[in-house]
Amino acid sequence: MSGRILVLGATGTVGSHVVEQLVARGERVRAASRHAAPVAGAESVRFDHLDPSTHEAAFVDVDRAYVLVPSGYLGAQDILHPIFDRAASRGVKVVFQSVFGVDADDSIPYRQAELHLERSGTRWVTLRPNWFMDNFHTYWHEGILRHHAVAVPAGEGKTSFIDARDIAASAVAALRSDRFDNRAFNLSGPEALSYHEAAAVLSNALGRTVTYRPNDDETFVGILTGAGVPEDYARFLSSIFHPVREGWAAAVTGDVETLTGRAPRDLRAYAQDNTGRFAV
């Protein structure tokens, strides 16, 4: 494997770390984003998941690709199938960022995408990360700063949160080796925490109280739509907390260590490393 590596979502939460870690290892990286934003050490290219006219140039001289769907999109399988087909037609290995738990039901859109990739004929690795620790400084950042609270419909369910840097490290390992080809990996952090417990970890790191305020689906949807999120996407986001409430997001796996050779970070390490993001 000596060609370029295409990274979709190269300026996003995970993709930015994937690019950084690949560049640090001397790989030639093509960083794809909707506006071809400059990325240090990489060649930037415009890539719009919904505009196939931007796809061909992105795949030229590429032999591996990290593929994901950015947040805000519904119908993942419809978006991903043409991208997988293009990769397969060029013999490009695909490392696909899917979603934790989707292998429980073949009718789930992300599982449909996984199956399409597996049948495409190209080499593949599927990564299924659990909920990101990074959500605390992205999606839930404003609530923590303004209201000192995380308000989501997670009930009392626990989640084995994972740091985006560990997802990226897993992706880099899969991109740079053929040892993991044609396998799926469920990525989690080292422990499962309730949102009450996660709030306590944040409180200790930040030196001020952060609480968890569980709400119901309709309240959550109302908060999101009030902030400008389209209702259909708000309802989708609400629906994915159902597995959390049921305890299905609490599983802890060793797959990060299998891929990277080291254990994943815990939430305490994440919080300590990101205290500056929560400065008042």
C-alpha positions, 0 to 999 in steps of 0.5 A, a space after each residue: 500500500 503506497 498510494 494516497 489515503 483519502 479521508 472523508 470528513 477530514 475537518 470533523 471530530 474524528 477525521 481531523 485526528 485521522 489526518 493528523 495521525 496519518 501525516 505524522 506517520 508519513 502517509 500521503 493524505 487527501 483531506 476531503 471536506 465540503 469546502 476543501 478546507 486547508 489541512 496541514 500536511 495534506 492535499 485538500 479536495 472538495 467532497 460533497 456526499 450528496 454531489 457525485 460530481 465531486 467524488 471522481 477527483 477525490 478517488 484519483 490515485 487513492 488506494 485506501 479511504 476512510 469513509 464516514 457520513 457527517 452528522 446532519 444526514 439521514 438515509 446513510 445507506 443511500 449516501 454510502 452505497 455509491 461511494 462504496 461502489 466507486 471505491 470497489 470499482 477502483 480497488 480502493 480499500 475502505 475503512 468505514 466508520 459505522 455505529 456501535 450496535 447496528 449489527 443487532 438488526 440487519 434492517 438498520 440503515 448503517 447495517 445495510 451500508 455495512 452489508 453493501 460494503 462487505 458484498 462490494 468485492 473490495 477490502 474493508 474494515 468496519 469500525 463501530 464506535 460508541 458515543 463520543 466523549 467529544 460530544 461533551 465539548 461539541 453538542 452538549 457544550 452550550 448546556 454545560 457552559 450556560 446551564 452547568 448541565 447535560 440534558 439528554 433522554 438517556 435515562 439511567 443507562 450507562 455508556 462506554 464513551 470513547 475518545 475521538 482520538 482513539 477512534 482515529 488511532 483505530 482507523 489509522 491502524 486499519 488503514 496502514 495494515 492488512 492484518 485487520 481486513 474484512 473484519 468489524 470492530 466494536 470500539 468503546 472506552 474502558 468503562 461504562 458510565 451513567 450520565 450522572 457519573 460522567 457529569 461528576 467526572 466533568 465536575 471534578 476536572 472543571 472545578 465546578 458542578 456539572 449535573 445531568 438532567 434527564 429529559 424525555 424525547 419530546 422535550 429533547 426534540 423541542 430543545 433541538 428544534 428550538 436551536 434550529 435543528 430540522 425536526 426529522 433529524 431532531 427525532 432521529 437524534 432522540 431515537 438513538 438514545 433508546 439503546 442507551 436507556 435500555 443498557 445496550 450502550 454499556 458494553 465494553 470491548 477490547 477492540 481499540 487495544 486489538 487495533 492499536 496495541 494500547 488501552 483507550 483513554 477513560 473519561 477522566 483523561 478526556 476531561 483533563 485534556 479538554 478543560 480549556 474548551 469549557 473555560 467560562 
